[in-house]
């Protein structure tokens, strides 16, 4: 995809999100019912469990590795909740939000690792420019 198409798509999505946010006003994270948070956490953690189980089946992890399971579930819960907040900010329909939360829970560790790697490269380039 060309740079121009990507830029236009990003601008369109940003305007759509900004319009939705402006119409509804700011949302309070403490105003959501507990059952909503429960459902989102359950779906995110289930996605993390599926990811862990896939690693066990591929023999990347031992079955008895409780620390890997806990780490995978915690990471998936974090990534899932971040996706939930992003979907709520964007005004996404509930069913789409549940699906995205599950998928982000499944690929939570990969996604966070990718973002960390990109941010590190970006900051290293900025440091090189500043240092001369």
CORTACOR-V370610 format. One record per pair of residues at least 24 apart in sequence whose C-alpha atoms are under 7 Angstrom apart, sorted by the first residue. I is the first residue (numbers start at 1). GAP is how many residues later the second one is. Records with the same first field share a line. If there is no record, write none. Layout:
I->GAP  GAP
This chain:
17->73
20->70  71
21->68
40->41  58  61
41->36  39  40
43->58  59
44->32  33  36  57  58  61
45->28  31  32  60
47->29  55  56  58  59
48->24  25  28  57  58
49->24
50->56
51->55
75->33  34
76->29  30  32  33
77->28
79->25  26  29
80->24  25
